[in-house]
Amino acid sequence: MKLGKVEFCHFLQIIALFLCLSGMNQAELSRSRSKPYFQSGRTRTKRSWVWNQFFVLEEYMGTDPLYVGKLHSDVDKGDGSIKYILSGEGASSIFIIDENTGDIHATKRLDREEQAYYTLRAQALDRLTNKPVEPESEFVIKIQDINDNEPKFLDGPYTAGVPEMSPVGTSVVQVTATDADDPTYGNSARVVYSILQGQPYFSVEPKTGVIKTALPNMDREAKDQYLLVIQAKDMVGQNGGLSGTTSVTVTLTDVNDNPPRFPRRSYQYNVPESLPVASVVARIKAADADLGPNAEMEYKIVDGDGLGVFKISVDKDTQEGIITIQKELDFEAKTSYTLRIEAANMHVDPRFLSLGPFSDMTTVKIIVEDVDEPPVFTSRLYSMVVSEAAKVGTIIGTVAAHDPDASNSPVRYSIDRNTDLERYFNIDANSGVITTAKSLDRETNAVHNITVLAMESQNPAQIGRGYVAITILDINDNAPEFAMEYETTLCENAQPGQVIQKISAIDKDDPPNGHQFYFSLTAEAANNHNFTLQDNKDNTATVLTRRNGFRRQEQSVFYLPIFIVDSGSPSLSSTNTLTIRVCDCDADGIAQTCNAEAYILPAGLSTGALIAILACVLTLLVLVLLIVTMRRRKKEPLIFDEERDIRENIVRYDDEGGGEEDTEAFDMAALRNLNIIRDTKTRRDVTPEIQFLSRPTFKSIPDNVIFREFIWERLKEADVDPCAPPYDSLQTYAFEGNGSVAESLSSLDSISSNSDQNYDYLSDWGPRFKRLADMYGTGPDCLYS
C-alpha cells in the first residue's frame, strides 16, 4: 500500500529512533585500557570515556523529549554516588541530562538547515566531594537530515530570447534550483529538471537545467512569445521527493525572413496641374512582416515615362515610399504618367534567400487634371530703356502674355501701382504697350522696376505677373559744382605763387565717357591782383596767390568766383564762390586765428590767457547782476500809492514790423521805484490798517530826471555791446506823463557823426551784410580785388 507524506516521515523517524536505541548500548561508558587515574587520597587506575558519535533526527514532532543517548562511567556502581554534568552548545536549553542515570534528551525540535551539529562536554563528579571521577571530555551530537526542503529557483522567474527559425537544440537559457537539504546524505538534495509547460516547442536537460528549442522553423510572425514552466524535484525525481517550479518567458527575436510585398499590383492618383514643385503626389508602402532593420527598405523608379518629372524617397519612420514632383505639370502638354516602382530590403539575410527575392514591383499611374491657370508672360523679365528727356507719352516697350488653358481667353494688362507709386508709366490694357506718363529724372531714380498684371477677361481672378526693369538714360541736365564746401585759409605772410587750395567738381550726370571739367575765374575776377587759378586738366584746379603781404585789419575775407564747365553736349556751367579767410599762422604755416578783432587785444597774450580773462570778466558781470537784482528786490515798496500807481506802455517796434505781437508792457512805477529813497521800511505781514498808519514817506526825484538817466543807461549799453545783432532797431520809450523827455535809442539817430565806432567787422559776416559793410565800413569797395 502507498504511504502518504506524513506517514512516510513518521516511518523514517521510527527507523532513526531504532538506530539510535541500538547504538545506545555501544555509547555506554566502559572501562578503558588507558593509564590509571589518580584520585586524591588514594591511587587507582585512570578511567576514560568511550562512546560513539550521537545522531539525532531533525524535525522530531513528538510530544515527549527525544532520547539522544546515555553517558555512563564504570566508576558508577548504581548507588547514586556519581553525578553527571553536561555543558557546551545547547546544554540545558536544548539538551538535558539525567545527572543520576546520564540519559541525554533533546527538548526542542531540531533543524539541520539551521545548525548541523552541536559540540558538548561531559563530566562525572563524586556527589559527596563534588570532585571529578573522570576527566572532562568533548563529544558531538550530529543532526541527521531528512528531506524537508523543496528545491527553489532563487533567480526566477526567467526571461530569454532566441532568434526565430533557429534549429532544434539551440540553447535558450539555463535555470538553476537549490535544495537546502544535506547533499552528502542520501538523495534529499539531488535535483532533476523537467518541463511542465512549453512542449513541444522547448525542452530542458534534467541534470543541467539548460532549456533548448525542440521544434524547427518557429516563426515570430506566427507567435512571438512562449511561457514555459520548469520543475525541479529532489530525491532524483523519485516518488516522495519534493519539488519547486519557475516560469521562463521566451521571446522569438526577428530575423529577415519575410521579403517586402506590395498589397496591390497597380495604383492610380489624380494630381492637379497647379501643384507646386516638391509637392507630395502619393505615398505607397510595401508590406514587410519583419521588424526594425529587417523591415527597412528602399524605393526607386525603374521604368516609365515620368522618370524626370517625379522622384521617390523613403520615410524612415513609416518605411513608405513618397512620390514628389520635380517639374511643373502641364495638362495641355501631357495628361498622364506611368511609373514602375521597386521596393527592396536594405539588409538581406543570406540564410533565407531560398524564400524568394527580397524585393517587389508595382505600377503607379498619375493622372494630371486640368486647372484654370493665370496668364503667362512670354518672358519672366523685360528690360527696357528710355531717355530722361523723353516726352510724356513716349513708347518704351511692349509686354505680351497669353492664357495657357485650352480656352485661350483674351488678356488685359495693367500696372501694379504699388510698384509705380509716382505713376511715371502707363500701359495699354489691350496691347501691352508701355508709355511714359510723367517727366523722368535719372538723377532721382535711374532704374524703375514695375510689375505688370495680366488678367483673363473671362475670369479676372486669374492674374499673371510680369516684371519690367526700365533703365533711364542720362542727358546732360545738371551743371557742375564744388565737390565739397571748402574751408580755405590764407596766411598773412603768404608768398606770391603759393598754393592755398586745390578744388575739384562733381556733376550729378553720368556721361558714358566720364566727366571732364574746365575751371577758370569769372570775367570780373580774372584781372584781380590777389589770386589766380590754374586748371590741372585732371578735373581739379589750383588756387594760387599773386602777391604777398595780406593783412587781416585791411581785409580778412576774400570771395573768389570760379567758373566751371562740363564736357556734356550741350555743355553746362556754373559759378561757385570760394571763401578765403586771412589768418595769423605760426612758423609752420598752420593757422592760429582768423578773426580781425584779435588786433584790439593786448599783444603777447596767449589763447589760454584770453579765455581766462574772459571767464573772470563774465564771473564779475554775473555777480554784479545778482547784487543789483537783490538790491532791487529789497527796495521794492510793499505798499503802492494808488494815486501814483500809473501803468504806462513802452512799445518797441522792430524793423521786422511784428505789430501787436511785438508790444510789451512795462510797469513805469517800477522804474520810478528804482531811485526812490525810503525813510522807513515796511513789513509785508502787517495788517492793512497798520500799513496805512505806518505808510512810509518817499523822497522823490523828478520824473524827467529818472527816465532820462534810465534811457541813457540803456543807450550806452547798446552802443558798447559786442554781441549786438547785425541790424539796427529803432527803440522808442514813450512816457505819457508830464515832462517826458525820452529820446530815440536808435544807434542811427543818437550817435554823432564824428563817432569813432569801427564797423569793419561787418565784412567778416559774409555776403549778406555786404551792403551794411559798404555803408559803414572803411575797407575797399571790391572785396576780391
Secondary structure, DSSP 8 states (H G I E B T S, - for coil): ----HHHHHHHHHHHHHHHHHHHHHHHS----SS----BTTB-----------EEEESS---SS-EEEEE---TT--SSS-EEEEEEETTBTTTEEE-TTT-EEEE-S---TTT-SEEEEEEEEEETTT--BSS--EEEEEEEE--S----B-TT-SEEEEEETT--TT-EEEE---B--S-TTSTTTT--EEEEEESTTTEEE-TTT-EEEE-SS---TTT--EEEEEEEEESGGG-TT--EEEEEEEEEEE--S----B-S-SEEEEEEETT--TT-EEEEE--B----GGGG-EEEEEEEETTTTTEEEEE-TTT--EEEEESS---TTT-SEEEEEEEEEESS--GGGGGG--SEEEEEEEEEEE------EES-SEEEEEEETT--TT-EEEE--EE--STT---EEEEE-GGG-TT--EEE-TTT-EEEE-S---TTT-SEEEEEEEEEESS-TT-EEEEEEEEEEE--S-S--EESS---EEEETT--TT-EEEEEEEE-S---TT----EEEE-GGGTT-SSEEEEE-SSSEEEEEES-----TTT-SEEEEEEEEE---SS--EEEEEEEEEEEEE-TTS-EEE--GGGGGS-TT--HHHHHHHHHHHHHHHHHHHHHHHHHHHHHS-SS--TTT----EEE---TT--GGGGEEE--HHHHHHTT-EESS---TTS-HHHHHHT---EE---HHHHHHHHHHHHHHHHHH-TT--SS---------STT-------HHHHS-TT-----GGGGGG-GGGHHHHHHH--S-S-S--
